[in-house]
Each structure stands twice: as structure tokens, then as C-alpha cells.
Amino acid sequence: MLEGSSPEGGGLGQFSPVRVERLLAPLPHEGRVRVMQALGDIAVSAKQLSKATGFRGGALYHHLKELEYAGYVASERDRYRLTKVGRQLLLTVLCMANEIIRERGEQGLSIRSTWLEEKPPSPRPGKARQRPSRKKSRGA
């Protein structure tokens, strides 16, 4: 464990990467972030959300269901609202995005970077990778 991070003290190493991944899993979809942003601080109907996000029918309900399952959105009598955790997470992510844009510009949010665009290194001479044999078994 890193210095300054202990499970008892609430340090950065307190949570397992698996738990953090589960917490963030619903967010890497632009549509879900759009739905969360449209919810704001008041409960709204699916019709209002559809108008605000551009999602219709199944697409809207798919995102809402995923966000509800994660605990970020709650529904009451056909109206949807952000939960306390959903609001905190959305604010945190938006603040992070704002800081990255402030420091690096819009390109700072780009998923693509030069290391992704580079070609993988070619094998060294004499060290070519061999494909596994695809011999069919006989007698079956």
C-alpha cells in the first residue's frame, strides 16, 4: 500500500479498482451524461427528458434504466430525478472535465492520443511470431 493511503484512514487506496470501476461504469456513455445533465435539480417526465436530450422511446428508457440500476437516478410516479449520489458524481465529472479543458483545451478530453495512433512495433528479424497450427484431428 502506498504511503498515506490506508483503509482505516480513508486514503486513496481505500477502494478496490473493481468497486471504482462499477461506480463509474454507467458514465462512459455520452447519452447517459446527457440524461443526467437534463435532469438537473427537479423531477421531470420522460416527455420532458426526450425533448431535452433528443432520445426517443427505447433509447431514453434504456439510459434511464441503467442510471436507475446504478443508483444515480430515481423514478417516482413517471417522473425522474437525480439522486444525491448521482448529483455528486455528475458535478465531480463535470468539474474534472472543466479543469482538463482549462489546462489542455478541448483536445485534452480527446480519447485518441498519439500513442493510440502509432503502429505496433514490428517483430525483430529472426523473431517472427508463429501462428498456432490449425491441424484437424482425424478419426472423429
WONOR-V88561 format. One record per pair of residues at least 4 apart in sequence whose C-alpha atoms are under 8 Angstrom apart, sorted by sequence separation. I is the first residue (numbers start at 1). J is the second residue. If there is no record, write none. Layout:
i = [I I]
j = [J J]
This chain:
i = [1 2 5 6 7 10 15 16 17 18 19 20 21 22 24 28 29 30 31 32 33 34 35 36 39 44 45 46 47 48 49 50 51 55 56 57 58 59 60 61 62 63 64 65 66 67 68 75 76 82 83 84 85 86 87 88 89 90 91 92 93 94 95 96 97 98 99 100 101 104 105 106 112 113 114 123 124 1 5 6 15 27 39 44 49 50 55 67 68 75 82 100 101 103 112 123 5 6 7 8 26 27 49 50 67 68 74 75 101 123 4 5 6 7 68 73 74 101 5 6 7 73 74 100 101 5 64 73 74 100 39 50 72 73 2 38 72 1 71 72 97 72 73 35 38 46 71 72 38 71 72 35 34 35 35 32 31 32 46 45 46 45 46 32 44 45 43 44 36 43 44 43 42 43 26 41 42 26 39 40 41 39 40 39 26 36 23 36 37 36 33]
j = [5 6 9 10 11 14 19 20 21 22 23 24 25 26 28 32 33 34 35 36 37 38 39 40 43 48 49 50 51 52 53 54 55 59 60 61 62 63 64 65 66 67 68 69 70 71 72 79 80 86 87 88 89 90 91 92 93 94 95 96 97 98 99 100 101 102 103 104 105 108 109 110 116 117 118 127 128 6 10 11 20 32 44 49 54 55 60 72 73 80 87 105 106 108 117 128 11 12 13 14 32 33 55 56 73 74 80 81 107 129 11 12 13 14 75 80 81 108 13 14 15 81 82 108 109 14 73 82 83 109 49 60 82 83 13 49 83 13 83 84 109 85 86 49 52 60 85 86 53 86 87 53 53 63 64 63 63 64 78 78 79 79 80 67 79 80 79 80 73 80 81 81 81 82 66 81 82 67 80 81 82 81 82 82 70 82 70 86 90 90 90]
